[in-house]
Amino acid sequence: MSVFCKLSLSLLSRSYRFRKSAKCLSRGINISRRVIPLRFVENNADIKDTLAKKDVSDAEWQNIRDKCLQIQDVTPFTVDTIIIDMCMKHSVLDSAIAYFKFLRQNNYALNAAVIGKYLRIYSFKGNLDDLEKAEILQTYHDLRKKYPVLDAFTTEHCIASLCCTDQWKEAFEMLEMLKITQKPSGTIYSVLAAAAFKNREPDIAWRTLSQISHTQVPRNNIYTSYLSYCKQEGKEAFNKNMLKMFDFWSEHNIRIHNKIIQAYADVASEYGWVGKPTTISKTGICKHCGHSLSKIVIRQDAFQKLANSVANKLIIGSDIYHNTDPEEFRNFRQFVEKTKPYDIVIDGLNLTYISKNSPGMVTFIFLKLYNYIRPVLQQIQAYASVFYIDNLSEDDPYILYATMASGINAMFVSSDLLRQHKHSFKKLNLYQEFHHWQCSHQYSLIKFNKSIRIQKPFVYLPSAQKNDDHWHIPYVADDCTMTNFDFHEFPDKWYCLRQEKKYT
């Protein structure tokens, strides 16, 4: 085993112990007070049985409320939101609604948090009748009269509930209120877009979806709502609308869930589409249709545009210095200019990459001086150019600058997904170019059981794409929580779709 292998194993072991300790510490600190009453319910069979009943009497609600108030840290101000949370945790939405009405009928003080949670319940129910929609609107308008300005959480609840009514467009007013205090989540944009598709306002829906950043994940309710919209629009518009969603998945590098692509394929089959799940060989060939995926190609002019943007806009002209020492980064740039070009740039926490299989490479490593690294500093310096950065500095700018400064063929090793910069490049209309460069130039370290596996850069595009007359769409299992950029690995599940020519 080479010196680098020994070095990397030593670093990996020390890094693991360091991170494990930090993780255990964070677990000990980050305990929500709300966990206590939820456990209280789990251990109290009487309360669980009462919550599951269809008709809970006022006396029973009062008894539950009194018992919760006996728990330490539960106050009259928080007890009602906690009880509603209990109902939602156990999926007894009707009980949550009944509890709120019990509070209102008995003249309990209802704060904005309680009212907001009550409104949000309706968004989870689905298929609301006219009385329920009227209840949402009346409660919402009463809330706005009492609280003209709402906190972010309550605002989100109002948006979600309004989108269930015929006055769904009022939710966009609430969206502007939400933007004052925080960046709207992908869930909120998804709720709004789904409502627009449901009400056959596709232009509003697509404008809303365009505001989702590349650090957010669109929710499945968008896709189900859009599919219903496509069916309503009829046969002539179906294919055009279907292709528009495929393009959206491609542009945002989304891997949809199995149940979504299966639903699209089932409906599309009624309009002349054929297809089935497939796999892609190591040489990029679809085992169903025999067509090849598109190779990732980075043109020199596109790369130069990226490199200039990294140096002049994303780094010097951005807020990078909020997380990085300006003097340190100036020194770093000078160091790179003197010692470049490099074949490979390595984030110090990823030294496991270096092995006896990479001899003769001009290697550059930047390190944070964690204590577990100090014992092996001399070994590191003997085999690579090394620059040390402060433990509090942001890693990404160093990775991007050193790699791009070394030219189009330089690679980098990092487990960082560079999400923040994907969004920044979107603003510069360079997102796809950056995504292609990252996919084809990044080595990643992936934990596999108790070992570490090296993921090589991709040769083929990992996103939805049209190859000749076939669409190849990557998807994930339904229990997967990551459906867009959160991947270091090439997709292992694909769906191959084609429209019969007689329908085109």
N, C-alpha and C positions, 0 to 999 in steps of 0.2 A: 504494500500500500504506500502511496506517495506521501510526501510530507504534507501536501495540501489536504489529502483525505484525513490524515490524523488531525490536522489543524481544524478542519471543518467539523469533524465529529466532536472535538473538544468544545468548540464554540456552540455547537448544537446542544450538547448536554448542559452546558452552563446557561444557555439561553432558555432552555426548557424549564430548568429549575427556577430561574428568575421570573419567567412569565407565569409559571404555576403559582408561585408565591403571591405575585401581584393579583392573579385571578382569585385566589382564595381570600385575599384581603378585600377585594372589591365585593365579593359575594357576602362577606360579613358585614360590610357597610351598607350595601344597597338593598336593604330589606324594607319593603313598603309596609307602612302601618296597616294598610288595608288587607294585607295577608291575614292578620290576626282574626278579624271577624269572619272572613271567608272560611278559615279553618274551624272557627267556632260553629259554623253551619254544618260543615262536613262531619263534625263530631256530635251534632245534635239531631238525632233522627226525627224528633218531634217537629222541629222547624222545617227540615227537608220535606217531610210529609205534608206539612201545612202549605208550603210554597207550591207543591205539586197539585193541590186541590183546585178544582174548577171554581168553586165558590168559597172564598175565605171571608169569614165574618169580620165585622169591625172589631169585635173583642179579640179575635185571633191576631189581627194585624197589630192591635195595641199591645198584645202580649209579646209579639216578636220585637216590636220597637223597644219596649221596656227592657227586654233581655239584652238587646244589643247595646243599649245605653249603659248597661252594667259593665261592659268590657272597657278595660283601660284604654285611654286615648280616643275613644268614640265619644263625640260630643253631639248636642242637639243640632249643631250646624252641619255635621257630616253624616249623621246616622241614616238619613233618608236616602242619600246617594249610595250608601253602602248596601242598604236593603235592596235597592233597585239593581245594583251590581250582582247581588246574590241571585236574584231572579234571572238575570240575563246569563249568568254563569251556568245555571241549570236549565237554560233554554225554556223558561216558563214566562214568555213575554206577556201573556195575558195577565199573569199574576202581577207583573211589574206595573202594568197599566192600572190594574185594580188597586194596587197599593197607592199609586199617585192620586187616584180619585178618592180614596179613603182620606188621604191627607187634605185634599182640597175641600171635601165635604165637611170635615171636622175642623176647618179653619186653622190648620197648622200653617206657620209661616213657610212659604215656598221661596227659596232663593233661586238665583239664576241657574246654578249648577243642577239642582233637582229638576227644574223645568226643562233644561236642555237635554238631560238624560231621558226624560219622559218623551220628548219629541223624537229623539234618536231611535227609540224602541220601534216606532212605526216604520222606519226605513228598513228594519230587519224583518218585519212581518211580511211585506209584499202582498200584492193583490188586495189593496185596501178598498173598502166600500165607500160610498159617498159620505156617510156619517163620520167615518174615521178621517177622511180627508178634511171635512169641515172642522173636526176637532183639532187637527193640526193647525189649520189656519187661524182659528179663534185663539188657541193657546199661544201661537206665535205672535199674533198682533197684540195680545194682552202683555206678553213678555216685552215687546219693543216699547210699549207705552211706559212700562215700569222701568225698563233699563234701556235707554236709547243707545248706549254703547255697551257692547258685550265683550267678555273675555274670549280668547281664541277657541277654547274647547267648546263653549256654548255656541259660538258662531258656527263651528263645524257641525254641531248637532242640528242647528237650524237649517243649514244648507242641505244636509242629507234628508231632513224631513220635508222641506219645501219641494224638493225634487220629486216627491211622491204625489204631488198635487197638480192641479191645473194651473196654479200660479207659480210654477217652477222657475220662471224667469226672474222672480224676485230674489232667488238664491244668488244671482250674479251681483246684486247689490251687497249682499252679505259677503261675497267673495272679496269685494274691494275693502270692506271693513277688516276682513281677516288679514289681508296683505299689509295692513298698517302695523300689525303686531308680530306676524310671522309669515314665513313662506308656506303657501298652501301645499298640502301633501298630495301625493299621487292619488290617494283614495278620494279626496275631495274633487280633484279634477275629473276623476273617473265617474263619480256620481253625477256631476254636472253634464259631462259628455253623454253618458248613458241616458239621462233625462231628455237631452236634445234629440238623440236618435229616436227615442221612444215617441216623442212628439213630432217626428218627421221634420226636424230642423237640422239637416246635416251640416250646413255651413257653420252654424253655431257650434255644433259638436266638434268639427275638425279644428275650428279656431281654438276651442278649449283644449283639445288634445295637443295642439302646437305649443301650449304653455308648459306642458310636462317636460321637465328637464331630464337629462340623461342620468341623473342620480335618483330618479323616481321610477316606480314600476306601475304601469297602468293595470287596473284591476279587471277581473274577468267579466264584471257586469257590463263593461263597455262592449265586449265582443258579443255577448248574448243579445244585448239590446240592438247592436248593429245588424246582427244576423236577422233578427225579427224585422228590422227596417228594410233590409234587402228583399225579404220575402214579400213585404207589403208593396214594394215598388214595382214588382212584376218581372216577367221574364226578360223583357228587352233591356232593362237596366241592371239586371242581376249580375251579369258577368263583369260589367264595368265597375260596379260597386265592390264586387269580390276582389278584383285586382287592386283596387284602391287600398283595401285592408292589407293585402299581401305586401304592397309597397310600404305601408306603414310599419309592418313587422320587420321588413328588410331595413328600412331607414333607422329604426330604433334598436336593431339587433335583438329582437324579442324572441324568446323561445316560449311559445305558448304551452298551456297544459294539454295533456292528452284528450281530456273531455271536450276541450274547445275545438281542437283541430278535427276531432271525430265528428262533432256537431256540424262544423262547416262542410266537411266531406260528405256527410249524409245529405245535407240540404243541397249541396252543389251537384250531387248525383241526379237530382230531380231536374237539373238544368243542363244535362249533357256532360258533366265532368266525370272522369274516372280516376281512380287512384287507390293507393293502399300504403300502409306503413312499410318502411324500407330501412336499409342500413347503407352506409357509405364505406367503400373499401379504403384501404390505406393509400391507394392511388387516386382517390377521389371519385370513383365510379359508383353510381347508384345501382344497387343490385336488382332493382325492379325494372328500370327503363334502359339501363346501360349508358346513360349520358353522364358526362363528367361535370363535377362542380367547377365553378370559376376559380382560377388561381388568383391569389392576391398579387397584384402588380403595383409597385410604387414607382411612379415616374420621377425622374430627377427634378423636374420643375416643381412638381407637387411637394416633393421632400424639401426642397429649398424654401418653399413658401412656409412649410411647417416649421423648419428650423429658424427662419427669421421671426416667425410669430412667437416662438418660444423665447427667443432672446430679447425681442424688442417690445412685446405686448404682454404676454402672460407672466413674464418675470419682472422686467424693469417697470412696465407700466401697470402693474396690478397691485393687489394688496398683499403680496407675498411676504413683505417685511413685517406683517403683523405676527408671523410665526417664525421668522428667520432673521438673524442678525445681519443688517446690511453690510457691515464691515467683513463679517465672515464670508458672505456670499461674494463680495468683491475679491477677496483673497482666493476664494475657490475658483472664480473665473480666470484669474491670472494664472493659477496653478494649472488649470486645464489647458490654457493657451500655450503654456510652456512645454507640457508633456504629451499633448495629443499628437496624433490620433490613437485611439484605443480600438482594439478588436471587440472588447467586451467591458461593460461597466457593471459593477456589482454593488448592490446594497449590502453592507457588511453583515447583516443578519442572514444573508443567503449564501454564505461561503461554502455551504455544502455542495454547491454546483461545481466548484473547481475539483477536477480529478485528474488522474494520469492520462485521461483521454483528451486533454486540451493543452498539450505542450506547445511552447513557442508563441502563445497568444500574448499580445500586449494588453495587460490587464490593469484596470483602474478600480480601486475599491474606496468607497467612503464609509467611514465608521463613526458611530456614536460611542463614546467612551464609557460604556457600561462596565461595571466592575468585573463581570465575568469575561470580558475581552482582554483586560490588561495583562494577564499572565502569558498571552500568546502574541503580543504585539510584534516582537522581533521576528517571529516566524512569518507573520503577514508581510512585513516590510521587505523581507528577503525575496519575495516572489511577485510583488506588484507595486505600482504607484499607489500611495495611500494618502487620503486627506481625511482629517478628523473633524467632525462637526459636532456642535453642541447637542446635548441630549434632547433639548426642547425644540430644536429646529425641525421644520417640515422637510421630509425626505424627497418628495416628488420633484421639486425644481432642480435638485442636484442630479437626479436620475436623467431627467429630460435634457438638461443643458449639456452634460458631459457626453451623453450618447449621441445627440444630434450634432454636437460640435465635431464629432469624429467622423461624420459622413454617413452616407446612405447604407453602408454595409455593417456599421457598428451595431452590436446587439447589447441587450442589458438583462440582468437577472434581478428580479424583484417579485415579491408576492403581493405587492400593492396593485390594486386595480385601476388606480389613477382616475377615479370617478370625477373628482372636482375638475380635472382638466378636460375631460370629455365635455362637460357642460360649457367650459370656457371656449373650447374650440367650436362648439355649436354656435356661440354668439359670433364667431369669426367666419362662419360658414365653411369651416374646415373639419367638421366632425367626422365625416366618413373617411377623409384622408388620414386623420389621426388614428381612428379606430383600425384602419387597415395597417398602418405602420406599427401600431402596438401589437396587433395580432401576429404580425410576421417578424417581429424583432424581440419579443419578450420571452425569456425563459422563466418558468415559475417552479416553485417547490410545493408539492402537494403531499399532505399527510395521507398515507395509505396504511391502514392498520397501525402498526407501531413503527413503520419505516417511513422514509421520505422518498418520493418519486419525482423525477425531473420532467416537467412538461415542456416539450420543445415548442418553438414558434410554429404557428399554423402555416400550411402551404396553401390551403383552400379557404375560401370565404366561409365563416361559420354561421352565417345568417341566411334568412329566407332569400331565395334567388330564382330567377328564371333562366333555365338552360335549354336553349332551342325552344321547343314547344311544351316543356315540362317545368312545373314549379316544384322546387324542393324546399320544404319548410321544416326547420328543426323544432322539436317539441320536447317537453319534459314530463315526468310522471306527475300525476295529480297531487301527490303529497310533497312535491318540490316547492320550496318557498322562493326560489330564485328563477325569474323568468326573463331577465334581460342581461345586462352587462356583468352580472356577478359570477362570471365563469372564467376559470383558467383552462378548462378542458374543452376539447373539440366535441361537438354534439355527437351523441351515440344513438339518438333516435331522430328519424326523419320521416316525413310524409311526402310521397311523390304524387302530384296531381297534374292532370292534363285535361284540357277541354277538347271534346271530339270536334273534328273539323266541320262537320255538318251543322254544328251549333254556333260556329264563329261568324 
